[in-house]
Amino acid sequence: MGLIVAEELARGVRKATRGFWRRRAASHPHGLVLMYHRIAEPSADPWELAVSPGNFAAQLDVLRHSGAVRLLSEMTEALGRPSAPRRQIAVTFDDGYRDNLASALPVLEAAGIEATVFVSSGFTGSESRFWWDTLVQIFLETPHLPRRMDISFGGRRCTWSLGQSPGRFRRRRLLRSVWKELVRLDPAEIDSAVQSLADWAGVSRSANPEDRAMNHDELRHLARSGQIEIGGHTLTHAALTLVPPAVATREIADGRAALRDWTGQKVESFAYPFGMHDTAAAGLVRDAGFKRSCTVTPGIATSATDPFRIPRLHVKNWPADEFEQQILSFVGR
């Protein structure tokens, strides 16, 4: 009963929040930023990061009659002008998956819609999965796992008992527990711990071409398509509020420098990995030369929005009608 009450309260809060944004949209020029990650159909997607190519095409068709669809940089700059359109929409992608080029770009080109792709540059050219995808591979896609897990996370030893045949619920709970241990670590410690986990489970970290990050040639191809604005997303997707300030500074600045060198673009937009940010993190992003940054907090942007705390709507694998309803729940008709 307690869980049911909590879920009802959460739904009530979401409804009230969206009502606030609809009222705000009715009286102010505004922008809605959409957050995508992958255009793919993975066998397991516990974080709901993937949208199928078919649903993505249908969603873009909805966007064409939902508002002026612009690049994130164009949208934020226009919001401060007296002649700003009543509604603008920006499409963004996080991380730098190869399917952004192979699957998303052709659909974007066919629809005539531009997008911003935030790239964690340290993964560019890697043959391994992103570390969070390796966790999914281990805990949700590996049929048989050892009954006991004893792994060091940044020098702290953690032990879990899985039992003889853990069900999907227990596997998902373990996945989230391990993720929480990893996300607070230094990037090198994350890599070491994930390798230990892969060895424990007997899996390879090598990614299939469709599951890996873009390589350098692919990233340059995407940047030169004329359809894509490249943005920063740190070097290794570091949680900026959990790592030391010196690490956060290096992650932000070096990530931007690498992307500028590879693509020739200015790279002036940023997205906080995992959405984790605070005043200090926003200051570091500003000091690194970025002009704007995105969170994962749902909402709309107006001329009064802090350019370093731009809200976004996390887009899931919704068919066209549900996608349209999700947009209208924030901005109204």
C-alpha positions as CSV (number, residue, x, y, z in Angstrom):
1,M,0.0,0.0,0.0
2,G,2.9,2.4,0.8
3,L,4.3,1.9,-2.7
4,I,0.9,2.6,-4.3
5,V,0.5,5.8,-2.3
6,A,4.1,6.9,-3.3
7,E,3.4,6.2,-6.9
8,E,0.1,8.2,-6.8
9,L,1.9,11.1,-5.1
10,A,4.7,11.0,-7.8
11,R,2.1,11.1,-10.5
12,G,0.4,14.0,-8.9
13,V,3.6,16.0,-8.7
14,R,4.4,15.3,-12.4
15,K,0.9,16.4,-13.4
16,A,1.2,19.6,-11.4
17,T,4.6,20.3,-12.8
18,R,3.5,19.9,-16.3
19,G,0.5,22.1,-15.7
20,F,2.9,24.8,-14.5
21,W,4.9,24.5,-17.7
22,R,1.7,24.6,-19.9
23,R,0.6,27.8,-18.2
24,R,4.1,29.3,-18.7
25,A,4.1,28.3,-22.4
26,A,0.7,29.9,-23.0
27,S,2.0,33.3,-22.0
28,H,5.7,33.3,-23.0
29,P,7.8,32.5,-26.1
30,H,9.4,29.2,-25.2
31,G,11.5,26.3,-26.3
32,L,11.3,22.6,-25.7
33,V,14.5,20.6,-25.9
34,L,14.2,16.9,-26.6
35,M,16.8,14.4,-25.3
36,Y,17.6,11.3,-27.2
37,H,20.5,8.9,-26.9
38,R,20.2,6.0,-29.3
39,I,18.2,5.2,-32.5
40,A,18.3,1.4,-32.2
41,E,16.5,-1.7,-30.9
42,P,18.7,-3.3,-28.3
43,S,17.7,-6.5,-26.6
44,A,17.7,-4.9,-23.2
45,D,17.2,-1.2,-22.4
46,P,16.6,-0.7,-18.7
47,W,17.5,3.0,-18.9
48,E,15.0,3.6,-21.8
49,L,17.7,5.2,-23.9
50,A,16.7,3.7,-27.3
51,V,14.1,4.8,-29.8
52,S,13.4,2.5,-32.7
53,P,14.1,3.9,-36.2
54,G,10.4,3.6,-37.1
55,N,9.2,5.5,-34.0
56,F,12.0,8.1,-34.5
57,A,10.8,8.8,-38.0
58,A,7.2,9.1,-36.8
59,Q,8.3,11.4,-34.0
60,L,10.1,13.7,-36.4
61,D,6.9,13.9,-38.5
62,V,5.0,15.1,-35.4
63,L,7.7,17.7,-34.8
64,R,7.3,19.3,-38.2
65,H,3.8,20.6,-37.2
66,S,4.6,21.2,-33.5
67,G,6.8,24.3,-33.7
68,A,9.8,25.8,-35.3
69,V,12.5,23.1,-35.0
70,R,16.0,24.6,-34.7
71,L,19.4,23.8,-33.4
72,L,19.8,24.2,-29.7
73,S,22.2,27.2,-30.2
74,E,19.7,28.9,-32.5
75,M,16.8,28.3,-30.2
76,T,18.5,29.7,-27.0
77,E,19.7,32.8,-28.9
78,A,16.3,33.4,-30.4
79,L,14.5,33.2,-27.0
80,G,16.0,36.5,-25.9
81,R,14.8,38.4,-28.9
82,P,11.5,40.3,-29.1
83,S,10.7,38.5,-32.4
84,A,11.1,35.1,-30.9
85,P,8.7,32.5,-32.3
86,R,6.0,31.4,-29.8
87,R,7.3,27.9,-29.8
88,Q,10.7,26.4,-30.7
89,I,11.9,22.8,-30.5
90,A,15.4,21.5,-30.4
91,V,16.5,17.9,-30.9
92,T,19.6,16.7,-29.0
93,F,21.4,13.4,-28.5
94,D,23.7,12.4,-25.7
95,D,26.9,10.3,-25.6
96,G,28.0,9.8,-29.2
97,Y,26.7,6.4,-30.2
98,R,27.5,5.2,-33.7
99,D,23.8,4.8,-34.5
100,N,23.5,8.7,-34.3
101,L,25.3,8.6,-37.6
102,A,24.1,5.3,-39.1
103,S,20.4,5.5,-38.1
104,A,19.5,8.9,-36.9
105,L,21.2,11.1,-39.5
106,P,19.4,9.7,-42.5
107,V,16.0,10.2,-40.8
108,L,16.9,13.7,-39.8
109,E,18.1,14.5,-43.3
110,A,14.9,13.1,-44.8
111,A,12.8,15.3,-42.4
112,G,14.9,18.4,-42.9
113,I,15.6,18.6,-39.1
114,E,18.9,19.6,-37.5
115,A,20.1,18.3,-34.2
116,T,22.8,18.7,-31.5
117,V,24.9,15.7,-30.6
118,F,26.7,15.8,-27.2
119,V,29.8,13.6,-27.4
120,S,31.9,12.1,-24.6
121,S,35.1,12.4,-26.6
122,G,37.1,9.9,-24.6
123,F,35.0,7.1,-25.9
124,T,35.4,8.1,-29.5
125,G,37.2,5.4,-31.4
126,S,36.8,2.8,-28.6
127,E,36.0,-0.7,-29.5
128,S,34.4,-1.3,-26.1
129,R,30.9,-0.7,-25.0
130,F,30.1,2.3,-22.9
131,W,30.5,1.1,-19.3
132,W,26.8,1.4,-18.4
133,D,26.1,-0.8,-21.5
134,T,28.6,-3.4,-20.2
135,L,26.6,-3.5,-17.0
136,V,23.5,-4.2,-18.9
137,Q,25.3,-6.9,-20.9
138,I,26.5,-8.6,-17.7
139,F,23.4,-8.4,-15.5
140,L,20.6,-8.6,-18.0
141,E,22.0,-10.4,-21.1
142,T,24.3,-13.0,-19.6
143,P,22.2,-16.2,-18.9
144,H,24.4,-17.7,-16.1
145,L,26.4,-15.7,-13.5
146,P,28.5,-16.9,-10.6
147,R,26.5,-17.1,-7.4
148,R,28.7,-14.7,-5.5
149,M,30.2,-11.4,-6.6
150,D,33.2,-9.9,-4.7
151,I,34.5,-6.8,-6.5
152,S,36.6,-3.8,-5.5
153,F,35.1,-0.4,-6.3
154,G,37.7,2.3,-5.9
155,G,39.5,0.4,-3.2
156,R,36.3,-0.5,-1.3
157,R,35.4,-4.2,-1.4
158,C,31.7,-5.0,-2.1
159,T,30.2,-8.5,-2.0
160,W,26.8,-9.6,-3.3
161,S,25.1,-13.0,-3.2
162,L,23.2,-13.7,-6.3
163,G,21.8,-17.1,-5.5
164,Q,21.5,-20.0,-7.8
165,S,19.2,-18.5,-10.5
166,P,18.5,-14.7,-9.9
167,G,15.3,-13.5,-11.6
168,R,15.0,-10.4,-13.8
169,F,13.9,-8.2,-10.9
170,R,16.8,-9.2,-8.8
171,R,19.2,-8.7,-11.7
172,R,17.8,-5.2,-12.4
173,R,18.2,-4.3,-8.7
174,L,21.8,-5.5,-8.7
175,L,22.5,-3.6,-11.9
176,R,21.3,-0.3,-10.3
177,S,23.3,-1.0,-7.1
178,V,26.5,-1.6,-9.0
179,W,25.8,1.5,-11.2
180,K,25.5,3.6,-8.0
181,E,28.8,2.3,-6.8
182,L,30.6,3.0,-10.1
183,V,29.2,6.5,-10.9
184,R,30.9,8.1,-7.9
185,L,34.4,6.9,-8.9
186,D,37.3,8.4,-10.8
187,P,37.1,7.5,-14.5
188,A,40.2,5.2,-14.2
189,E,38.6,3.5,-11.2
190,I,35.4,2.9,-13.2
191,D,37.3,1.3,-16.0
192,S,39.2,-1.0,-13.6
193,A,36.0,-2.0,-11.8
194,V,34.1,-2.7,-15.0
195,Q,36.9,-4.8,-16.3
196,S,36.8,-6.8,-13.1
197,L,33.1,-7.3,-13.5
198,A,33.5,-8.4,-17.1
199,D,36.1,-10.9,-16.0
200,W,33.9,-12.1,-13.2
201,A,30.9,-12.6,-15.6
202,G,33.1,-14.1,-18.4
203,V,32.0,-11.5,-21.0
204,S,34.0,-9.5,-23.5
205,R,33.8,-5.7,-23.4
206,S,34.1,-5.5,-27.1
207,A,31.1,-3.9,-28.7
208,N,29.2,-4.8,-31.9
209,P,29.5,-2.0,-34.5
210,E,25.9,-0.9,-33.8
211,D,26.5,-0.6,-30.0
212,R,29.7,1.3,-29.8
213,A,30.7,5.0,-29.9
214,M,31.5,6.6,-33.2
215,N,35.2,6.5,-34.3
216,H,37.0,9.7,-35.4
217,D,36.1,9.4,-39.1
218,E,32.5,8.8,-38.3
219,L,32.4,11.8,-35.9
220,R,33.9,14.0,-38.6
221,H,31.4,12.7,-41.1
222,L,28.5,13.5,-38.8
223,A,29.9,17.0,-38.0
224,R,30.4,17.8,-41.7
225,S,26.9,16.6,-42.7
226,G,25.5,20.2,-42.4
227,Q,22.8,18.7,-40.2
228,I,24.5,18.4,-36.9
229,E,25.9,20.7,-34.2
230,I,28.5,19.0,-32.0
231,G,28.4,19.6,-28.2
232,G,30.5,18.7,-25.3
233,H,29.7,15.9,-22.8
234,T,33.1,15.6,-21.0
235,L,35.9,13.1,-21.8
236,T,34.5,10.0,-20.0
237,H,31.0,10.9,-19.0
238,A,32.1,11.8,-15.5
239,A,29.5,12.7,-12.9
240,L,30.7,16.3,-12.3
241,T,29.2,16.7,-8.9
242,L,30.8,13.5,-7.6
243,V,34.4,13.8,-8.9
244,P,37.0,16.2,-7.5
245,P,37.0,19.7,-9.0
246,A,40.3,19.2,-10.7
247,V,39.0,16.1,-12.4
248,A,35.8,17.9,-13.4
249,T,37.8,20.8,-14.9
250,R,39.9,18.5,-17.0
251,E,36.9,16.4,-18.1
252,I,35.0,19.5,-19.4
253,A,37.9,21.5,-20.9
254,D,39.8,18.6,-22.5
255,G,36.6,17.1,-23.8
256,R,35.8,20.3,-25.6
257,A,39.3,20.7,-27.0
258,A,39.3,17.3,-28.5
259,L,36.0,17.8,-30.2
260,R,37.0,21.2,-31.6
261,D,40.2,19.6,-33.0
262,W,38.4,16.7,-34.6
263,T,35.4,18.5,-36.1
264,G,36.4,22.1,-36.7
265,Q,33.2,23.2,-35.0
266,K,33.1,25.8,-32.2
267,V,31.6,23.4,-29.7
268,E,29.7,25.9,-27.5
269,S,26.9,23.7,-26.1
270,F,27.2,21.2,-23.3
271,A,25.2,18.5,-21.6
272,Y,25.8,17.4,-18.0
273,P,26.5,13.6,-17.9
274,F,23.7,11.9,-16.0
275,G,22.2,15.4,-15.6
276,M,24.4,15.8,-12.5
277,H,25.1,19.5,-11.9
278,D,25.3,22.2,-9.3
279,T,26.5,25.8,-9.2
280,A,30.1,24.8,-9.2
281,A,29.7,22.5,-12.2
282,A,27.9,25.2,-14.1
283,G,30.7,27.6,-13.4
284,L,33.3,25.2,-14.7
285,V,31.3,24.7,-17.9
286,R,31.1,28.5,-18.4
287,D,34.8,28.9,-17.6
288,A,35.7,26.3,-20.3
289,G,34.1,28.5,-23.0
290,F,30.7,27.0,-23.4
291,K,27.7,29.3,-23.8
292,R,24.9,27.0,-22.7
293,S,24.4,23.6,-21.1
294,C,21.5,21.2,-20.7
295,T,20.2,19.2,-17.7
296,V,17.9,16.2,-17.7
297,T,15.2,18.0,-15.7
298,P,11.9,18.1,-17.6
299,G,10.5,21.5,-18.5
300,I,10.6,24.3,-21.1
301,A,13.0,27.1,-21.6
302,T,12.1,30.8,-21.8
303,S,14.1,34.0,-21.9
304,A,14.3,33.9,-18.1
305,T,15.9,30.4,-18.1
306,D,19.5,30.1,-16.9
307,P,21.5,29.2,-20.1
308,F,23.5,26.7,-18.0
309,R,20.4,24.9,-16.7
310,I,18.3,24.3,-19.8
311,P,15.7,21.6,-19.1
312,R,15.0,18.7,-21.5
313,L,12.3,16.1,-22.1
314,H,13.7,12.6,-22.1
315,V,12.2,11.0,-25.2
316,K,11.4,7.3,-24.9
317,N,10.4,4.7,-27.5
318,W,6.9,6.2,-28.0
319,P,4.7,5.9,-31.1
320,A,3.7,9.1,-32.7
321,D,0.4,9.6,-30.8
322,E,2.0,9.1,-27.4
323,F,5.0,11.3,-28.4
324,E,2.6,14.1,-29.4
325,Q,0.7,13.8,-26.1
326,Q,4.0,14.0,-24.1
327,I,4.9,17.2,-25.9
328,L,1.5,18.7,-25.4
329,S,1.5,17.9,-21.7
330,F,4.4,20.4,-21.4
331,V,3.5,23.1,-23.9
332,G,-0.2,22.7,-24.7
333,R,-1.7,23.2,-28.1
